[in-house]
């Protein structure tokens, strides 16, 4: 009967080894997922660093967004949201509403600002740029909202 009990009941050492193996697998999976998320974020940032649309196409898309909002009775619409890494100061100047904050924008956010400044602002549109996400109490995503009130 001792051989059957030995086969049925694992030793305490075996149980500790099983737990350690499971925890190591869980940690490895978590690290893999985090690495994938970081790689995806880097790809997204790389995409946003260089405007991929011509100014004309970007304006057409902006007008389509505005028209959709108007049809829904809205007087403002968020036209772009982006990670703070696309600002040279990670959004500090935007958060502090410092003069010249627009000079910290890069890539697509800068293109959106320039299009607003050149084409939409003269037609009475307002642009509000603010941090809209605060992960762990730190500035996160930034939103650009057009209004025509």
C-alpha positions in Angstrom: 0.0 0.0 0.0 2.9 2.4 0.5 3.7 2.5 -3.2 0.1 3.5 -4.0 0.2 6.3 -1.4 3.6 7.5 -2.6 2.1 7.6 -6.2 -1.0 9.4 -5.1 0.3 12.1 -2.7 3.0 14.5 -4.0 5.7 15.6 -1.6 5.7 19.2 -0.3 8.8 19.9 -2.4 6.9 18.8 -5.5 4.1 21.1 -4.7 6.4 24.1 -4.2 8.1 23.3 -7.5 4.7 23.2 -9.2 3.8 26.6 -7.8 7.1 28.1 -8.7 6.8 26.7 -12.3 3.2 28.1 -12.6 4.3 31.5 -11.3 7.3 31.6 -13.7 5.0 30.8 -16.6 2.6 33.5 -15.5 5.4 36.0 -15.2 6.8 35.1 -18.6 3.3 35.5 -20.2 2.8 38.9 -18.5 6.2 40.0 -19.8 5.4 38.8 -23.3 2.1 40.7 -23.3 3.8 43.8 -22.0 6.5 43.5 -24.7 3.7 43.1 -27.4 1.9 46.2 -26.0 5.1 48.3 -26.0 5.9 47.2 -29.6 2.3 48.1 -30.7 2.6 51.5 -29.0 5.9 52.1 -30.8 4.4 51.2 -34.1 1.5 53.5 -33.4 3.9 56.3 -32.4 5.9 55.8 -35.6 2.8 56.0 -37.6 1.8 59.3 -36.0 5.3 60.8 -36.3 4.8 61.3 -40.1 1.6 62.6 -41.5 0.4 60.0 -44.0 -2.4 62.1 -45.6 -2.0 65.1 -47.8 -3.4 68.4 -46.4 -6.3 68.2 -48.8 -7.2 64.7 -47.7 -6.8 65.5 -44.0 -9.1 68.6 -44.5 -11.7 66.3 -46.3 -11.6 63.9 -43.4 -11.9 66.8 -40.9 -15.0 68.2 -42.7 -16.6 64.7 -42.8 -16.1 64.4 -39.0 -17.6 67.9 -38.5 -20.6 67.2 -40.8 -21.3 64.0 -38.9 -21.2 65.9 -35.6 -23.5 68.6 -37.0 -26.0 66.0 -38.1 -26.1 64.7 -34.5 -26.7 68.2 -33.2 -23.3 68.7 -31.7 -21.3 72.0 -31.7 -18.0 70.3 -31.0 -16.1 67.1 -31.8 -12.9 65.4 -30.8 -10.9 65.2 -34.1 -7.8 63.6 -32.8 -6.4 61.8 -29.7 -2.8 60.9 -29.3 -0.2 59.8 -26.7 1.7 62.6 -25.0 4.9 61.1 -26.4 4.1 63.0 -29.6 4.9 66.3 -27.7 8.5 67.2 -27.2 7.8 67.8 -23.6 5.2 65.0 -23.1 2.4 67.5 -22.8 3.7 69.7 -20.0 3.2 73.0 -21.9 -0.3 72.0 -22.9 -1.1 71.1 -19.4 0.2 74.4 -18.2 -1.4 76.3 -21.1 1.9 78.0 -21.8 2.2 80.3 -24.8 3.9 78.5 -27.6 2.6 75.0 -26.5 1.8 74.3 -30.2 5.6 74.2 -30.9 5.9 71.1 -28.8 3.6 69.1 -31.2 5.2 66.7 -33.7 3.9 64.5 -36.5 0.2 64.2 -37.1 -0.8 66.4 -34.1 1.3 69.2 -35.6 -0.4 68.7 -39.0 -3.8 68.9 -37.3 -2.9 72.1 -35.5 -1.4 73.7 -38.7 -4.5 72.8 -40.7 -6.7 74.3 -38.0 -4.6 77.4 -37.8 -4.5 77.9 -41.6 -7.9 76.7 -42.8 -10.4 76.3 -39.9 -9.5 79.1 -37.5 -10.2 81.8 -40.1 -13.6 80.3 -40.6 -14.5 80.7 -36.9 -13.6 77.2 -35.5 -12.0 77.0 -32.1 -9.4 74.3 -31.2 -9.1 73.0 -27.6 -6.1 70.8 -26.8 -6.0 69.2 -23.4 -4.7 66.2 -21.6 -7.7 63.8 -21.2 -6.1 60.8 -19.6 -4.2 60.6 -16.3 -2.7 57.1 -15.7 -1.2 56.9 -12.3 -1.7 60.6 -11.9 0.7 61.4 -14.8 -0.3 63.1 -18.1 -1.4 60.6 -20.6 -3.4 61.0 -23.9 -4.1 64.4 -25.4 -7.2 65.3 -27.3 -7.8 67.9 -29.9 -11.4 69.1 -30.1 -12.9 71.5 -32.7 -15.9 73.6 -31.8 -18.1 76.0 -33.8 -20.3 77.5 -31.1 
